[in-house]
C-alpha cells in the first residue's frame, strides 16, 4: 500500500484527479434518491461515475436508476460477510438491524456509514464526493471544486466542539480517536460533518489499513464496536491528527444547505430557505426523517412531477 496522502503512481500527480459521486440510500428514500439523480445529472459536472450503495434487498428497486454513469452497489460486495441484516422484532419488524459477534447491534444509518468507507476499496476514481439521497441540486456545480494542486478539500469547521450544544459530536470525535488509536489526551474541537463533501480514496484505504494494524482486527469491527460514531469524524481526525493534513486542504464553506431537524417547512418558509442560500451553496437537503413530501419538494424547486 502507498503511504498515506500520496497517489498510487507518480503519473497520477501529472493528471487531473478523477471524481465519483457516492450516495448511500435505502428503499424508503427511493423517490428522494431519484430526484437527487435527476438534479445531479442536470447540474453537476466533473465526475466520472455515481455509485449508489444499498442493502441487498433494495438492489432491484434502485437498479431503475442505473445508466452508463450510475451503478447500484450491493452492500454484500462491500462489507464483511459476518455482518448480517435482519428485520428487527423490537420494532415490530418495521426497521432493520445488522448483527454480528464482532460489533454492537447496528441500525441502517450506522451501516450506511460503513458502506461509505468501504466503497473506497472498490472504486477507481481518485476523489469520492459524498451526497446524501435527500439532497437536490439547484445550481451548477463542478466537482473540481474539491481538488486543488493535487490535494483534496477536507470540510472542517474549526473549534466548534468546545462550545455548548455539541455533546453528541464530541462523543463521535472521541470514539473516532479511539478507533484510530489516537491518545485520549489529544482532544479535537473540530467538526467534519456535512453533506456534499469529498474524501481522497487512497487516504480512506490507508485509514482502514491503519485501524486494522492498530487493533489487529477488521476496520468495520473496530468502528462498529461503538454504536456512537461518525464516518466524517473518523476521516477528518485521521487526516488532521494522524497524517498531519497530507494530501488535503481545508474549507469551512458548506456547499449544501440542510434543514437538519424540526418540522416540514411551509411553502413560504421553503421558498425563503432556498432564496437565502449562501452564494457558494448549490444544493439543498431536506432530512428525510422530517417527512417533507418529495412531490412537494419537486413542485417547489420546479423540477416537475414523476
SVG drawing of the C-alpha trace seen along z (x, -y; Angstrom):
<svg xmlns="http://www.w3.org/2000/svg" viewBox="-47 -35 53 49">
<polyline fill="none" stroke="black" stroke-width="0.4" points="0.0,0.0 1.2,-3.5 2.0,-5.8 -1.0,-7.9 -1.5,-11.1 0.3,-10.0 -1.0,-9.0 -0.7,-5.4 1.8,-6.3 3.9,-9.3 1.8,-9.6 -1.2,-10.3 0.2,-13.6 0.5,-14.7 -3.2,-14.4 -6.3,-15.9 -7.8,-13.7 -11.0,-11.8 -14.0,-12.0 -17.0,-9.8 -20.2,-10.8 -21.2,-8.4 -24.7,-8.1 -25.8,-5.6 -29.6,-5.1 -32.4,-2.7 -35.9,-1.9 -37.9,-4.5 -35.7,-7.2 -36.0,-5.9 -38.0,-8.8 -35.7,-11.2 -32.8,-9.5 -34.5,-9.6 -34.8,-13.4 -31.1,-13.6 -30.1,-11.7 -32.2,-13.9 -30.8,-17.1 -27.3,-15.7 -27.4,-14.9 -28.8,-18.3 -26.5,-20.5 -23.3,-18.6 -20.2,-18.2 -16.6,-17.0 -17.4,-13.4 -16.9,-10.1 -19.4,-7.9 -22.2,-7.8 -22.3,-4.9 -25.5,-4.2 -24.8,-1.9 -27.8,0.1 -28.7,3.2 -29.1,6.4 -32.9,6.4 -33.1,2.9 -30.8,3.5 -33.6,4.4 -35.5,1.3 -32.6,-1.1 -31.5,0.6 -34.1,-1.6 -31.7,-4.5 -28.7,-2.9 -27.3,-4.2 -23.9,-4.4 -22.5,-6.6 -24.5,-5.3 -24.4,-1.9 -26.0,-0.4 -23.7,1.4 -24.9,4.3 -23.5,3.9 -22.7,7.6 -19.9,6.7 -18.6,4.0 -19.0,5.2 -17.7,8.3 -19.7,11.5 -20.0,11.7 -22.3,8.7 -26.0,9.8 -29.2,7.8 -32.5,8.8 -35.9,7.5 -36.0,6.2 -38.7,7.8 -38.3,5.0 -39.6,2.5 -42.4,4.9 -40.3,5.7 -40.6,2.2 -36.9,1.5 -33.8,3.4 -30.9,4.3 -27.4,5.6 -26.0,8.2 -22.7,9.9 -20.5,11.2 -17.9,8.5 -19.9,5.3 -22.7,3.8 -26.2,4.2 -26.2,1.6 -29.0,-0.3 -29.3,-1.4 -27.7,-4.8 -24.7,-3.0 -24.3,-0.6 -24.7,-3.4 -21.6,-5.0 -19.7,-1.7 -20.7,-1.5 -19.4,-5.0 -16.0,-4.0 -15.9,-0.6 -16.6,-1.9 -13.0,-3.3 -11.6,0.3 -13.8,0.9 -14.0,-2.5 -11.4,-3.5 -11.7,-7.3 -9.3,-9.5 -11.8,-11.6 -15.0,-10.4 -17.8,-13.1 -20.4,-12.1 -24.0,-13.3 -27.0,-12.1 -30.0,-10.8 -32.3,-13.5 -30.3,-16.3 -31.4,-18.1 -29.1,-20.3 -30.5,-23.7 -27.4,-25.3 -24.5,-24.3 -21.6,-22.6 -18.2,-21.3 -16.7,-18.5 -13.3,-20.0 -14.0,-22.4 -12.8,-19.6 -9.4,-19.4 -6.5,-21.9 -2.9,-21.3 -3.2,-17.6 -4.9,-18.0 -8.5,-17.2 -10.7,-19.6 -11.4,-18.5 -14.5,-20.1 -13.7,-21.3 -15.4,-23.8 -12.7,-24.8 -13.1,-24.8 -16.8,-24.5 -16.9,-21.4 -15.7,-23.5 -19.0,-25.4 -22.2,-24.2 -24.7,-22.1 -22.3,-19.7 -22.2,-16.9 -23.1,-14.2 -20.4,-15.4 -17.8,-15.3 -18.7,-11.7 -18.3,-10.9 -14.9,-12.7 -13.7,-10.8 -14.8,-7.5 -13.1,-8.4 -9.9,-8.9 -10.3,-5.5 -10.8,-3.8 -7.7,-5.5 -5.5,-4.8 -5.1,-8.5 -4.1,-9.1 -7.2,-10.2 -5.4,-13.3 -5.4,-14.6 -8.9,-16.2 -10.1,-17.6 -12.5,-20.6 -13.1,-20.5 -16.3,-19.3 -16.1,-17.5 -19.8,-16.6 -21.6,-17.9 -23.1,-16.6 -21.6,-17.3 -18.1,-16.7 -15.1,-14.9 -12.6,-12.3 -9.4,-11.1 -9.8,-7.5 -6.2,-6.5 -6.4,-8.1 -9.6,-6.2 -7.9,-2.9 -4.8,-3.9 -7.1,-4.9 -8.7,-1.4 -5.3,0.3 -4.1,-1.8 -7.1,-0.9 -6.6,2.8 -2.9,2.5 -3.6,0.7 -6.3,3.0 -5.4,6.3 -8.9,6.8 -11.2,5.7 -11.7,2.0 -15.5,2.4 -15.4,4.5 -13.4,1.7 -15.7,-1.1 -18.9,1.0 -17.8,1.9 -19.1,-1.6 -22.7,-2.5 -22.0,-6.2 -19.7,-7.0 -19.4,-9.3 -17.5,-8.3 -16.9,-12.0 -15.3,-12.4 -13.1,-9.3 -11.9,-10.5 -11.4,-14.1 -9.4,-13.1 -7.3,-10.7 -6.3,-13.4 -5.6,-16.0 -4.4,-14.0 -2.7,-11.0 -1.2,-12.1 -0.9,-15.8 -3.2,-17.0 -1.1,-15.4 -2.9,-15.5 -5.6,-17.9 -6.6,-21.5 -9.3,-22.8 -12.6,-24.5 -15.4,-25.5 -18.0,-26.7 -20.9,-24.3 -21.9,-23.7 -25.3,-22.2 -27.8,-24.0 -29.6,-21.4 -32.8,-21.5 -31.5,-19.2 -34.4,-18.8 -37.8,-20.2 -41.0,-20.2 -41.5,-20.2 -41.2,-23.8 -44.3,-25.6 -44.2,-26.6 -43.3,-30.1 -40.6,-29.0 -39.3,-26.6 -39.0,-29.4 -37.3,-31.6 -34.9,-28.7 -33.9,-28.5 -33.8,-32.2 -31.4,-32.8 -28.9,-30.1 -25.3,-31.4 -23.6,-32.2 -21.4,-29.1 -24.4,-26.8 -25.6,-24.8 -27.9,-22.2 -30.5,-21.8 -31.1,-18.8 -34.4,-18.1 -33.7,-15.4 -35.9,-12.5 -36.9,-11.7 -38.6,-15.1 -41.2,-13.9 -41.3,-16.5 -43.1,-15.0 -40.8,-14.6 -43.6,-15.6 -43.9,-18.8 -40.1,-19.4 -40.3,-18.7 -43.1,-21.3 -41.3,-23.9 -38.0,-23.6 -39.8,-23.5 -38.5,-20.1 -41.8,-18.6 -43.8,-15.6 -43.0,-11.9"/>
</svg>
